[in-house]
Amino acid sequence: MRGAAPGTRETELLRPENLANKVHAIVLSGGSALGLESMNGVSRYLEERGIGFPTSFATIPIVTGAVLFDQSVGDASARPGEQMGYDAARLARDQGMEEGNVGAGTGASIGKIAGFDRATKSGIGCYSIKLKSGLVVGAIVAVNAWGDVVNGQKLLAGTRSEDGKQFVSGMNILMNEEAVQVLPGTNTTIGVVVTNARLTKAQALKVAQMGHDGLSRAIRPVHSMYDGDALFSAATGDVDTDVNILGVLGAEVVEKAIHRAVYTAKSAGGLPAIADIQP
């Protein structure tokens, strides 16, 4: 977690010195703290199937995850509940993942330095890399940032001009001391880096930390007091590799997933998407 306003579940358990060395689900959700309820549904689904941490009395699913604040788009009373989490787990699949205005990307937006009225619709995106060795590293990221999304020095999408017809640099607005004050925690980019490598908990933590380099390359500014930016890392334990390579590739797939989250989003809640703004 690098943002200052995270909303999470079971993240203390992920620390390398703590007991459990396996999680059974990682959940990305909208709804801010109220959306954490969706994770109960995922846990119920897994418990019904005997998936979890075995004890003498019950099998306890280890479900972790994070939420983003999306109440500013659409109806603020509409948020993921337990049944939606249950259905999400039931329908989950490892191929053909949807991007854009789905899941935690449904109400995501970016570019709010000049206020929400000049923001742009974003979503959720994924990207993966496979090496000749068979190593696979992928990321899925729901992009709900205070800042803009960039590719190198090129502004892709984010803060819009006063007439709403083009993108302008939120950093310039910030440097000119024209930023609009917002409530802390009303943004947040959350995601997961997944690999088929074999990792210890400490190594997985390092991959997640290095993955934040992808956030810093693709979102400007990032990790603010207004964002609860969090990345998880998961490994299936099939391939031996160098954690340095994993961290570098993790940052790369996170950056590309953020770009896809912007390009696959569609207008919603009164906010235009990148395709609606003429270059």
N, C-alpha and C positions, 0 to 999 in steps of 0.2 A: 504494500500500500504506500503510494507516494502522494496522493491527494490528501487534503486536510479535513475532508468531511465524508469519510467512508461509511457505507451501510453494509454490514457483512454478517455472516453466520459461521461459527466454528473455526474462525481463522487462528485462534490461539492454539488449537489442536494441531495445526500445520507446522508449528515451530519445530525445528529439528530435535530439540531436547525433550519434546513431549511424546506420549506413548504411541498413538496410532500411526502406522506407517503406510496406511492405505485409505483412500477415500472412495466412496461408492457413487457419488454424483457431485458435479459442480454445476451450480445454477446461476444463470445471469437473468436478472428480472428488472422490470420497471416497477413503479409504485413507491419509490423511496422506501423508508423503513416499513411502511405498511405492506409493501410487496414481499417482505421477508416471509409472510404467511405462505406464499406459494411453495416454499421449500419444505413445509410440513407435508404437502401433498406428494412431493417426490419421495420423501422419507416413508410415507404410508405405502406407496406403490412398491418400494423396494422391500419393506418389511413383509408385505403379503407374499413375496416371492422368496423369502428366506435369505435375502441379500443383505449383508451387514457384518458388523463386528461381533463375533460369537462370545457369549457369556453363558454362565450356568443357568440363567433364568430367561434370557431373551436374546434375539439377534437384533443388534442396534445398527441401523444404517448410518454411516458417517456422511452427512450431506453438508457441504460447504457452498459458499457462493457470495454474490454481492448484488446490490441493487443500485439503480440510478434514479434520479429525480426527473420524471416526465409529466408531472401534473399540469404543466403550463401548456401542453398540447392536448386539445380535445377536452373531455369531461374529467375533471379532477377526481371525481368520485369513482371512476372506473379504474380498477387496479387488479393485478393478479392475486387471486385467492388460492386456497388450498386445492380446490378442484381443478383449477387451471394448471397447477403444478403437477398434480396427479396425471392429468391428460397429456401434459408435455412429456412426462417420463414414459407414458404408455406409447406415445407416437414417435419417440426419439429414434433416430436411425443414423447410421454412419456414412450414408451416401445421399447425394442429392439435397444437400442442405440449402434452405432458402436464405436469401439475403434481402436487405432493404428494410421495408416497413413491416417486419415480423418480429415476434418475440420481444426481447428487450429493446429492439430497435424501433418498435411501433411508434413511440412518442419522442424519439431522440431528436435532438437539434444541436446546432453548432453556431458559433459566431454571435455571442450575446454581450460583447463588450460595450456596444452602443445601445443595449437594451433588447428585450425579447422581440419587440416589433420589427427589428432589423436582423433577426436571426434567419437561419436557413435550415430546412429539414435534412436530417441525416438518418442513419439507420444502423443496421448490423451487417458486418462483412466478414468474409473468411478467405484465407489464402494458405497454400501449403507448398513446400519444397521437398523434392525427393532426390537424394544423391545416388550415385552409381553403387555405393556400398549397401544401399537398401534403407539407409537412414531417412526417416520422414519427420519433418517438423512443420506443424500447422498452427494457425491461430484463428480464433473467432473473437471479434471485438464489437461491442455495442458502443457507438460514438455519440456522446451527449456532452459536448465540451463547451466551456465558456469561451475558449479561443477559436481560431480559424484552423482549417485543414490545409496543409501545404505539401508540395512535392519539391524538395530542395528549396530554392528561393522563389518558386512559383506559387502564388496563391490559387488554390483550387476552388475553395468555397468557404463561406462563413458569414462574416459581417457584411451586410448590404448597405449601399448608399442610401441617403435620405429618401430618394425617390424609389428605392427598392429594385432598380433595374440593373445594377452591376455590383460586383463584389469590391469591397475596399478593405484595406489593412486594419484589422483591429489593433495591431501593435502600434500603428501610427496614431490611432485615436487615443490609445493608452498613453503614448509618449507626449501627446498634446494635452494631456490631463482632461480629456473629454469623455472618459469612460463613465457609464451609468452604474451607480451603486446597486448591487443586487444582494439578495440574501445568501449567506454561506450555504453550501451544500445543495444548491439547486441545479447542479449539472452532473458531472461524473462520467468518465469513460471506464468501462469494465471489460475484461476479456480473459481468455485462457490460451496458453501456449501448450500444445499437446505434441508428444513425440513417442516414437516406438523405441527410444533408447532405454538403457538401464541406468537408473539414477537413484542415489540416496536422497533423503529428504533435504539435506544441506545443499546438495547439487541442484535439486529442483528449485530450491529457494534462489540460488544464484541465477538460474535460467530465467526465473520470473523477474528478478532484479534487472538483468541485462535486457529483458524484453521491454522494459520501460524506456530504453533508448529509442525504440520504435515509436513510442508515444511522443517523445521529445522531438523526433525528426518530423513527425507528421502533423502535430498539433502545436500551434503557437498562439499564445502562451499555454502552458500545461502545468499540472500539479499545483494549482492555485488554492487559495483558501475557499474558493467557490466550488472546487472539484473534489470528489472522493475517489480519485483514480486508483484502481486496483487491478492487478494481474495475477492469475493463478498459473501454476505449471503442473502438468501431469505427465507421467511416463508409464508406458505399458511394460517396459522391462525386457524387450526382445533383442536389442542391438547394443553392443558395446561401442562407445565413442568418447570423444574428448568434450568435456563440459564447455570448454571455450568455444568450440565449433557450434555447439548447441545454443549458447548464449547469443552468438553473432547471428545465427540463422533465426533465432527467436525474435530478435529485434527486427530483422528483415521482414518476416512474415507478419508481425504486428503492424509495421508501417504499411505494408501492402493491403492488409485487411481493413485498415482505417480508410485507405483510399477507396476500396470497394464499398465500404459502408456509405460513403458519400455518393459514389456513382450509381449505386443501385437503389438509392432512396427515391421516393416519390412525394410530391407535395401532399401535405395533410395539415389539419388544424389551422389553416390560414397561412401556413408557411410554404414558400416555394422550395423546390429541390434544385439541384445544380442544373438539371436539364431545362428548367424554366427560365434561367438567367442567361441572357445572350452575352457572349464574350465581348 
